[in-house]
Structure formats: C-alpha cells, structure tokens
Amino acid sequence: MTPEGAQTSRRDSTFDILKGIGISEVVVHHVLSHSARKYAALDSADWWVMTVLNRLLHFAVPTFLFASAVLLARSMASKPKPDWGRYYKRRVSRTLAPYLVWSLIYIAFRILMVRIGDDVAVTPVSLPWGATVELPALIASGKEWARNLLVGKSYYHLYFMSVLLQFAVVFPVLFILVRRANQSFAGAAAVAAVLQLGGFWLFAAVMRPVFGFNEPASTLLWYVLPVYLGTWVGLHWSEWPAVWQRWRSAICLFTALGLAVYFTLAVRIILGLRVSSLAYNSGIAVYAMGAALVLLVWSRRLALGGKLGTALARIGDWSLPIFLVHPLLLYLLSGPTITRVLDWLPGSFFWTLAALAFVTWGFTELTIRLRLDRYLFGRRFTSPSKEGGA
C-alpha cells in the first residue's frame, strides 16, 4: 500500500485516488458487516440490504494489489537497471516493519481487551531451565505464532499485509517474466486467467490436502490475476489509454458477467446452499479485476482536477494507517453503551461509519503530529493541517 515510486517530485495522484477509493470500500465493507450483526434482525429488510451491499463491495484487496503492481512495474521500468537492493529495503521498512508492529499490537489487543476464550485460556509452558509458567494460549503456542505472523491472522484484516509481503518477494521474478513475454493486453489477460485457475487448483490439490492449509485468501495464489495484469499495465503505462479505449467494452462485459456469477453464488451461500467453489472464486476474481481496471480509469480522470479527486487522494495517501487502525477502533465503537446509543438513532450504519471515519482520521493525524508514523506505519506522512498552514 506504499509501493515503490509513490513518493516522487511530481506525484501522480491517480494512484492515491485509486487507493482512496479502495480504503473507503474497505471501511464501508467492515461497517456494513458490523452493522448487520449489531443493529439489524437476521433476515430483516435492513439486514439484507447491508449484507448485499457488503458482498458487492468485495474488490478492495485485488484493487490494492493491482495498484501496487502497476506502480512497482512502472517505477522499475523507468530505470536503466532496476535497483533490487533498494527495492527490498523499502519493502522491509514500509511493509514488513508495520506488519510486525501491528501484528504484535493486535495480539496484545486480543489478550487484553477482546479476550476470546481460546485466546486467553491459561496454558502451562515449560522453560529451558525447568521452570513452568502459565501464559495465554495465544502466545504460548508456536503454532499460533506461526499462523498469526506468516499468514496474517493476528487480526482479521492483517492477512492482506501477508499477501502484500508475498507479492513483494515474487515481484522481481514476475517483472522479468512479464517484460520478456512481450504480450498484448489480450495475451496477458489470457495468461493471467490461466495462471489464476492454476493457483486455485494448486491450493485445492496441494495446499489444503497435503499441508492442511485452510486460508486461501491469505496466499498470493488467490490474487494472480490482479498482480500479473497490474505488472503488465505498469510496463505499458504509456499505452494504457489506447488499450482501454480498445478493450473497454469487453472489460465491462467480463466485469458484469463476473459480478453476475459471483453475486448469484454469494446469495446462495447466504441462504445456506452449496455452490461450486471454483465458480464462486472465478466469478469474484473476474469481477474484482474488472472493477480495478474501471476504477483505475476513473481515478485517472479524477486526477485531472476537482474536489472529489483531491479528497480521495488525501485519503489514499493515508490508506495504510487507516487500514491498520480502523478495525481496532471499530471494535471499541461496538461497546455496549455506544451500541445502545447508535441503535437508538435512526440510520445506525451511517452514524457508525461517520464516527469510525472521524476517530480513525483523528488518530492518524495524532500519530503524525507526535512523529510516531515512521515507527507505526513505516514512513513519514504529511498532516493536512500543516499543509494548510504552509
């Protein structure tokens, strides 16, 4: 979410706007899920509206990965020779470090505040010198540590950071392969689709039965389509407007078909009916990829000027802090007293969303003013109030 080339003397706000749209979708998606549980009776009209909207807003992770791939590929292609050493140093400081910091924060948060029984159940641990101590199960088990840190399960949203790190590791190989392939957009899309089906098959045939791994969304195998096409778009950035003009009808058609398949099956899942896993995941992959391409074009237009583009670019610049912080604050807003107040107000979802947006933005600005952003989020950010004062 803070890819190579994001900070330049002439920053292209297209990608900040795209990230702003993406992080807005993430927050709304989570508030919809939260509100459907807290403020609506199961199967009521309100519950169905919020649940349906939640399912429709399901393209943020592929969009973020696509944007990262475009920016990385465009940045590396602009250099006579890619500096992979600098690339990995930036991945460590801007992705790995914040991921580890927030994984530990959320593990402590789960033990001290969430306190689910399985997390805090007292477990005896034998020390090397023979003594025994009792620790919460969440930190007593090496298996739990591996699960939390390797696949992003310290809290429900951190799996994305794990996937982003996996992408950072394989990107240099992907960049070289896509550049050497010298494909057209149609050829790249076809190869990406085949590789994506291969990723689904590899998980179902090897990862789950052989290794017992049951977290498909925590692996890069689930996002081959956006990272491959994102790399292609980044390598052909100057050609992209012409490519879009030629293929926009087909892209919109595939996006609509993907949405139709995915949404139909998503409703069947809500109703407790069995569906084809391959059809469901293929549908959402096509829908999310198409949405990312359409949003890229829309973001590029918004970057030409206007208040909406400026606001989304500001939100996008802070997308990593907002992403990392908002689930913790949403949990705090779900306390019994606050929930009763919000349930009493009309439009509980909107009040919850407004409160979460306000608190998250304020907390992010506070960390910037206290100069904690480098330690919490991997880089220095600019405060809008300081910009206004300048």
C-alpha positions as CSV (number, residue, x, y, z in Angstrom):
1,M,0.0,0.0,0.0
2,T,3.1,2.2,-0.1
3,P,4.7,0.9,-3.2
4,E,7.9,1.9,-4.9
5,G,7.7,5.2,-6.7
6,A,4.8,6.5,-4.5
7,Q,6.9,9.5,-3.4
8,T,8.2,11.5,-6.3
9,S,8.7,15.1,-7.0
10,R,5.8,15.0,-9.4
11,R,3.4,12.6,-7.7
12,D,0.8,11.0,-9.9
13,S,-2.4,11.4,-7.8
14,T,-4.1,8.7,-9.9
15,F,-2.9,6.0,-7.6
16,D,-3.6,7.9,-4.4
17,I,-7.1,8.4,-5.7
18,L,-7.4,4.6,-6.5
19,K,-6.1,3.8,-3.0
20,G,-8.5,6.3,-1.6
21,I,-11.4,4.5,-3.3
22,G,-10.1,1.2,-2.1
23,I,-9.7,2.1,1.5
24,S,-13.1,3.7,1.6
25,E,-14.5,0.5,0.3
26,V,-12.7,-1.5,3.0
27,V,-14.1,0.7,5.8
28,V,-17.6,0.7,4.4
29,H,-17.4,-3.1,3.9
30,H,-16.4,-3.7,7.5
31,V,-19.0,-1.2,8.9
32,L,-21.7,-2.9,6.8
33,S,-20.8,-6.3,8.3
34,H,-20.6,-4.9,11.8
35,S,-23.9,-3.0,11.5
36,A,-25.8,-6.0,10.1
37,R,-24.8,-8.0,13.2
38,K,-25.3,-5.2,15.7
39,Y,-28.3,-3.2,14.5
40,A,-30.5,-5.5,12.3
41,A,-32.5,-8.6,12.9
42,L,-31.4,-11.6,10.9
43,D,-33.3,-11.8,7.5
44,S,-34.9,-8.4,8.1
45,A,-35.0,-5.9,5.2
46,D,-32.2,-3.8,6.8
47,W,-30.1,-6.9,7.3
48,W,-30.5,-8.0,3.7
49,V,-29.7,-4.5,2.3
50,M,-26.5,-4.3,4.4
51,T,-25.5,-7.9,3.6
52,V,-26.0,-7.5,-0.1
53,L,-24.0,-4.2,-0.2
54,N,-21.3,-5.9,1.9
55,R,-21.0,-8.6,-0.8
56,L,-20.9,-6.2,-3.6
57,L,-18.1,-4.2,-2.0
58,H,-15.6,-7.0,-2.2
59,F,-12.9,-5.8,-4.6
60,A,-10.5,-3.8,-2.4
61,V,-7.7,-6.4,-1.8
62,P,-7.4,-7.2,-5.6
63,T,-7.5,-3.4,-6.3
64,F,-4.7,-2.6,-3.8
65,L,-2.6,-5.4,-5.2
66,F,-3.2,-4.3,-8.7
67,A,-2.3,-0.7,-7.9
68,S,0.9,-1.9,-6.2
69,A,1.9,-4.0,-9.2
70,V,1.2,-1.1,-11.6
71,L,3.3,1.3,-9.6
72,L,6.1,-1.1,-9.0
73,A,6.4,-2.1,-12.6
74,R,6.1,1.4,-13.9
75,S,8.8,2.6,-11.4
76,M,11.2,-0.3,-12.2
77,A,10.7,0.0,-16.0
78,S,11.6,3.7,-15.8
79,K,15.2,2.9,-14.6
80,P,18.0,1.8,-16.9
81,K,18.7,-1.0,-14.4
82,P,16.3,-1.9,-11.5
83,D,17.9,-1.5,-8.1
84,W,16.6,-4.6,-6.4
85,G,18.6,-4.0,-3.2
86,R,16.8,-0.6,-2.7
87,Y,13.5,-2.3,-3.6
88,Y,13.8,-4.9,-0.8
89,K,15.0,-2.3,1.7
90,R,11.9,-0.3,1.1
91,R,9.7,-3.4,1.4
92,V,11.2,-4.1,4.7
93,S,10.7,-0.6,6.1
94,R,7.4,0.2,4.5
95,T,5.6,-3.2,4.6
96,L,7.3,-5.8,6.8
97,A,8.1,-3.5,9.8
98,P,4.5,-2.0,10.1
99,Y,3.1,-5.5,9.6
100,L,5.1,-6.9,12.5
101,V,4.4,-3.9,14.7
102,W,0.6,-4.1,14.2
103,S,0.6,-7.9,14.5
104,L,2.0,-7.6,18.0
105,I,-0.4,-4.7,18.8
106,Y,-3.4,-6.8,17.7
107,I,-2.1,-9.9,19.6
108,A,-1.9,-7.7,22.8
109,F,-5.3,-6.2,22.0
110,R,-6.9,-9.6,21.7
111,I,-5.4,-10.7,25.0
112,L,-6.1,-7.5,27.0
113,M,-9.5,-6.4,25.5
114,V,-11.2,-8.9,23.2
115,R,-10.4,-11.8,25.5
116,I,-12.0,-14.7,23.5
117,G,-11.8,-17.9,25.5
118,D,-9.5,-19.7,23.1
119,D,-7.0,-16.8,23.1
120,V,-6.7,-16.3,26.9
121,A,-7.1,-19.8,28.1
122,V,-4.2,-20.4,30.5
123,T,-1.6,-22.8,29.1
124,P,1.4,-24.1,31.0
125,V,4.7,-23.6,29.2
126,S,8.0,-25.3,30.2
127,L,11.1,-23.2,30.2
128,P,14.5,-24.5,29.2
129,W,15.8,-24.4,32.8
130,G,13.0,-26.5,34.1
131,A,10.6,-23.9,35.4
132,T,6.9,-23.7,34.2
133,V,5.0,-20.5,33.5
134,E,1.3,-20.1,32.6
135,L,0.6,-17.9,29.6
136,P,-2.5,-17.1,27.4
137,A,-2.8,-19.8,24.7
138,L,-2.5,-17.1,22.0
139,I,1.2,-16.6,22.9
140,A,2.0,-19.9,24.4
141,S,1.8,-21.9,21.2
142,G,4.5,-21.8,18.5
143,K,1.8,-22.9,16.0
144,E,-0.3,-19.8,16.9
145,W,2.7,-17.5,16.4
146,A,3.4,-19.1,13.0
147,R,-0.2,-18.7,12.0
148,N,-0.5,-15.1,13.2
149,L,2.7,-13.9,11.7
150,L,3.1,-15.9,8.5
151,V,-0.5,-15.7,7.2
152,G,-1.7,-12.5,8.9
153,K,-4.1,-13.9,11.5
154,S,-3.2,-11.6,14.4
155,Y,-6.5,-9.9,13.4
156,Y,-9.0,-10.5,10.7
157,H,-7.7,-7.8,8.3
158,L,-3.9,-8.4,8.5
159,Y,-4.0,-11.2,6.0
160,F,-3.7,-8.5,3.3
161,M,-0.3,-7.4,4.6
162,S,0.9,-11.0,4.5
163,V,-0.2,-11.3,0.9
164,L,1.5,-8.0,0.1
165,L,4.7,-9.3,1.5
166,Q,4.4,-12.5,-0.6
167,F,3.9,-10.3,-3.6
168,A,7.0,-8.3,-2.7
169,V,9.1,-11.4,-2.7
170,V,8.0,-12.7,-6.1
171,F,7.6,-9.4,-7.9
172,P,11.1,-9.2,-9.3
173,V,10.7,-12.6,-11.0
174,L,7.2,-11.6,-12.2
175,F,8.5,-8.3,-13.5
176,I,11.2,-10.0,-15.6
177,L,8.9,-12.7,-16.9
178,V,6.2,-10.3,-18.0
179,R,8.7,-7.9,-19.6
180,R,10.3,-10.7,-21.6
181,A,7.0,-12.2,-22.7
182,N,6.2,-9.0,-24.7
183,Q,2.5,-9.8,-24.7
184,S,-0.5,-7.8,-25.9
185,F,-3.2,-6.9,-23.3
186,A,-5.4,-9.7,-24.5
187,G,-2.5,-12.2,-24.3
188,A,-1.5,-11.0,-20.8
189,A,-5.2,-11.3,-19.7
190,A,-5.4,-14.8,-21.1
191,V,-2.2,-15.9,-19.4
192,A,-3.2,-14.3,-16.1
193,A,-6.6,-16.1,-16.3
194,V,-4.9,-19.5,-16.9
195,L,-2.4,-18.9,-14.1
196,Q,-5.2,-17.8,-11.7
197,L,-7.0,-21.1,-12.4
198,G,-3.7,-22.9,-11.8
199,G,-3.5,-21.0,-8.4
200,F,-7.0,-22.2,-7.5
201,W,-6.1,-25.8,-8.5
202,L,-2.8,-25.7,-6.6
203,F,-4.4,-24.6,-3.4
204,A,-7.2,-27.2,-3.7
205,A,-5.0,-30.1,-4.8
206,V,-1.8,-29.4,-2.7
207,M,-2.0,-26.7,-0.1
208,R,-5.2,-27.9,1.6
209,P,-5.0,-31.7,1.4
210,V,-1.2,-32.1,1.7
211,F,-0.3,-29.2,4.1
212,G,-3.6,-28.8,5.8
213,F,-3.7,-25.1,5.0
214,N,-7.2,-23.6,5.0
215,E,-6.6,-19.9,4.5
216,P,-6.8,-19.4,0.7
217,A,-7.3,-15.6,0.9
218,S,-4.0,-15.4,2.8
219,T,-2.0,-16.7,-0.1
220,L,-0.9,-14.9,-3.3
221,L,-2.3,-17.9,-5.2
222,W,-5.7,-16.2,-4.8
223,Y,-4.6,-12.9,-6.5
224,V,-2.5,-14.0,-9.5
225,L,-4.9,-12.2,-11.9
226,P,-4.5,-8.6,-10.4
227,V,-0.7,-8.8,-9.8
228,Y,0.0,-10.2,-13.3
229,L,-2.2,-7.7,-15.1
230,G,-1.0,-4.9,-12.9
231,T,2.6,-5.7,-13.8
232,W,1.6,-5.7,-17.5
233,V,-0.2,-2.3,-17.2
234,G,2.8,-0.8,-15.3
235,L,5.2,-1.9,-18.0
236,H,2.8,-0.5,-20.7
237,W,1.6,2.6,-18.8
238,S,2.0,5.0,-21.8
239,E,-0.1,2.6,-23.9
240,W,-2.8,2.1,-21.3
241,P,-5.2,4.9,-22.5
242,A,-5.3,3.4,-26.0
243,V,-5.6,-0.1,-24.6
244,W,-8.6,0.9,-22.5
245,Q,-10.3,2.6,-25.5
246,R,-9.9,-0.6,-27.5
247,W,-10.9,-3.1,-24.8
248,R,-13.3,-1.2,-22.5
249,S,-16.4,-2.8,-23.8
250,A,-15.0,-6.3,-23.4
251,I,-13.7,-5.4,-19.9
252,C,-17.0,-4.0,-18.8
253,L,-18.8,-7.1,-20.2
254,F,-16.5,-9.5,-18.3
255,T,-16.9,-7.4,-15.2
256,A,-20.7,-7.7,-15.4
257,L,-20.5,-11.4,-16.1
258,G,-18.1,-12.0,-13.2
259,L,-20.4,-10.0,-10.9
260,A,-23.5,-12.0,-12.0
261,V,-21.8,-15.3,-11.3
262,Y,-20.2,-14.2,-8.0
263,F,-23.3,-12.4,-6.6
264,T,-25.7,-15.2,-7.5
265,L,-23.5,-17.8,-5.7
266,A,-22.9,-15.4,-2.8
267,V,-26.6,-15.2,-2.2
268,R,-26.9,-19.0,-2.4
269,I,-24.1,-19.2,0.3
270,I,-26.1,-16.7,2.5
271,L,-29.1,-18.9,2.1
272,G,-27.1,-21.9,3.2
273,L,-27.0,-23.6,-0.2
274,R,-24.0,-25.5,-1.6
275,V,-22.1,-23.8,-4.5
276,S,-19.1,-24.6,-6.7
277,S,-16.0,-23.2,-5.1
278,L,-14.3,-22.9,-8.5
279,A,-17.3,-21.0,-10.0
280,Y,-17.6,-18.7,-7.0
281,N,-13.9,-17.8,-6.8
282,S,-13.6,-17.4,-10.6
283,G,-16.6,-15.1,-10.6
284,I,-15.2,-12.9,-7.8
285,A,-11.7,-12.8,-9.4
286,V,-13.1,-11.6,-12.7
287,Y,-15.4,-9.1,-11.1
288,A,-12.7,-7.7,-8.8
289,M,-10.2,-7.5,-11.7
290,G,-12.7,-5.7,-13.9
291,A,-13.6,-3.3,-11.1
292,A,-9.9,-2.5,-10.5
293,L,-9.4,-1.6,-14.2
294,V,-12.5,0.5,-14.3
295,L,-11.6,2.3,-11.1
296,L,-8.1,2.9,-12.5
297,V,-9.6,4.8,-15.5
298,W,-12.0,6.7,-13.2
299,S,-9.1,7.6,-10.9
300,R,-7.1,8.9,-13.8
301,R,-9.9,11.2,-14.8
302,L,-10.4,12.4,-11.3
303,A,-6.7,13.2,-11.1
304,L,-7.2,15.9,-13.7
305,G,-8.7,18.2,-11.0
306,G,-11.7,18.7,-8.7
307,K,-12.5,18.5,-5.0
308,L,-13.5,14.8,-5.1
309,G,-10.2,13.8,-6.6
310,T,-8.3,15.9,-4.1
311,A,-10.2,14.4,-1.1
312,L,-9.8,10.8,-2.3
313,A,-6.1,11.4,-3.0
314,R,-5.6,12.6,0.6
315,I,-7.5,9.5,1.9
316,G,-5.4,7.3,-0.4
317,D,-2.1,8.8,0.9
318,W,-3.2,7.7,4.4
319,S,-4.6,4.4,3.3
320,L,-2.1,2.3,5.2
321,P,-2.7,4.0,8.6
322,I,-6.4,3.9,8.0
323,F,-6.3,0.2,7.1
324,L,-4.2,-0.8,10.1
325,V,-6.1,1.2,12.7
326,H,-9.8,1.1,11.8
327,P,-10.6,-2.5,13.0
328,L,-9.4,-1.7,16.5
329,L,-11.4,1.5,16.7
330,L,-14.5,-0.3,15.2
331,Y,-14.2,-2.8,18.0
332,L,-14.1,-0.1,20.6
333,L,-17.2,1.6,19.0
334,S,-19.0,-1.7,19.4
335,G,-19.1,-1.4,23.2
336,P,-22.5,-2.0,24.8
337,T,-23.1,1.7,25.8
338,I,-22.1,3.1,22.4
339,T,-24.1,0.3,20.6
340,R,-27.2,1.2,22.6
341,V,-26.9,4.9,21.7
342,L,-26.3,4.1,18.0
343,D,-29.1,1.6,17.9
344,W,-31.5,4.3,19.3
345,L,-30.5,6.7,16.5
346,P,-32.1,6.3,13.0
347,G,-29.6,5.1,10.4
348,S,-27.2,3.3,12.8
349,F,-25.0,2.3,10.0
350,F,-24.4,5.9,8.9
351,W,-23.7,7.1,12.4
352,T,-21.2,4.2,13.0
353,L,-19.5,5.0,9.7
354,A,-19.3,8.7,10.5
355,A,-17.9,8.0,14.0
356,L,-15.4,5.5,12.7
357,A,-14.2,7.8,10.0
358,F,-13.8,10.7,12.4
359,V,-12.0,8.8,15.1
360,T,-9.7,7.0,12.6
361,W,-8.8,10.2,10.9
362,G,-8.1,11.9,14.2
363,F,-6.0,9.1,15.5
364,T,-3.9,9.0,12.3
365,E,-3.3,12.8,12.5
366,L,-2.3,12.5,16.1
367,T,0.3,9.8,15.3
368,I,1.7,12.1,12.6
369,R,1.8,15.1,14.9
370,L,3.6,13.0,17.5
371,R,6.0,11.7,14.9
372,L,5.0,8.1,15.6
373,D,4.1,7.4,12.0
374,R,7.6,6.3,11.0
375,Y,7.5,3.7,13.7
376,L,3.9,2.6,13.3
377,F,3.5,2.8,9.6
378,G,7.0,2.7,8.1
379,R,7.3,6.3,6.8
380,R,6.6,9.9,7.5
381,F,3.2,11.3,6.4
382,T,2.1,14.9,5.9
383,S,-0.6,16.4,8.0
384,P,-3.3,18.3,6.1
385,S,-3.4,20.9,8.8
386,K,0.3,21.6,8.3
387,E,-0.2,21.8,4.6
388,G,-3.0,24.3,5.1
389,G,-0.8,26.3,7.4
390,A,2.0,26.4,4.9
